[in-house]
Amino acid sequence: MGGAKVLKQVDISSAEVGAWACRTDAPAASQAGPRRTGASDAARLQPYRVQWETEREHDPVFLREWQALMAASSGPEPIYQSPEFLQYIRATSQDRAEVEILTVRDAADGRLLALTPIRYRDLAMGLQVRYWRMKLGSLHVGTVMGSGVLGEESPAVLECMVRFLLAERPRVVALSLPALPQQSLSQQSLHQLSASQRDLGICVLNGWRECHKIPLPGDFNAYLAQFGSKHRYNLKRQIRLLREHAPLELLRIDQPGSLDQLAAAIERLAPPEVKAVLISREKFAAMARLGMLRCYVLQSGGVPVAALIATQYGETLHLHNVLTDPAMLRFSIGTSILYLAIEDLCSEGRFSAIDLGYSSPSHSHQSSNRVEIRGHLLLYKASLRTSALCLAERLFGEWLERAKGWHQALKGWRARRDAARGAKAEKVTKAS
């Protein structure tokens, strides 16, 4: 992976093109560097200039262009595309080249058309169930942060970006989009690109999955109005029982000075496999300094009994983990802390949703959730090894989905059997 750089910019109608250009009448060539063309070719070129602009990440003019694309974006995870998240990575990583900024500009007037931060990593490929994984191999990938391109997502623009990235960074064998919406323009464009290019393959790791969002109306009463009277009564009853059990306090963790309370809750509530994947205290502190951290800790009698590990950006709270005390499950403690957190979020009036990401939530707010189908899409350089790894993941994912279906069917059968037995016992009791 090379260092960050800005390629020379010249007018597309001049004798040679200094960044990257794509033909309108044929797919871009896959040579190992920027193509150079004569003036006679200019009429057949797309009006795009693709380049690295990592060195401009602190340039006020560039940041205004970036923020304008952010404001117009409807992508699934804007927090990871933001300048603030890049600052977080810079503050917590020793590798300056871990993230680069790739842009597409109009070759005629220099307007910023599309932008994506690219983060390089080794993606483990294999078989995974929750926290257990059998690794079969790894691929060095460029991750499209936020799982979408900011700005224009046309097939022509995406093709130019993909060709440029793979040519400029030969170690990269695939483009990774971890949470790409199935109905997005980017998904359609990337599948079109794969279908038209023999040297590119595409796969969705672990299949398309449900992602849940909890919409938040303007105030808490409007949120509760979505539910029936019985549901509202049960929610309030849970909180009342908790308060009767012991003094109850909800702590909002969004400042570096309150991280001791978060650390204590994690230490008490998180099982070992969750602690192993949580970020470090230093990274929590960096997020708090940049205004991206917003966790909640629920204390009962001064003891942490539940915690929400979350980040915030714009109008969305991204919920990553729900930690609960098993001894308090009789109080529906997970639902209770979510209820209280939603009340706090609504009190500010700026939040429009809680994004739960990939999940099958069992809490009682599920009836109000909005479901979006997303998947981890890989666009890769076609090779026997990469294709075999993707095939193994796909086959295992399909088998796992069937196994989940069988498990759910078995649970349903048992529930119906138990209900029938209960009804029969009640009938016998009444008869006697």
Disulfide bonds with the S-S distance in Angstrom:
Cys22-Cys160 2.06
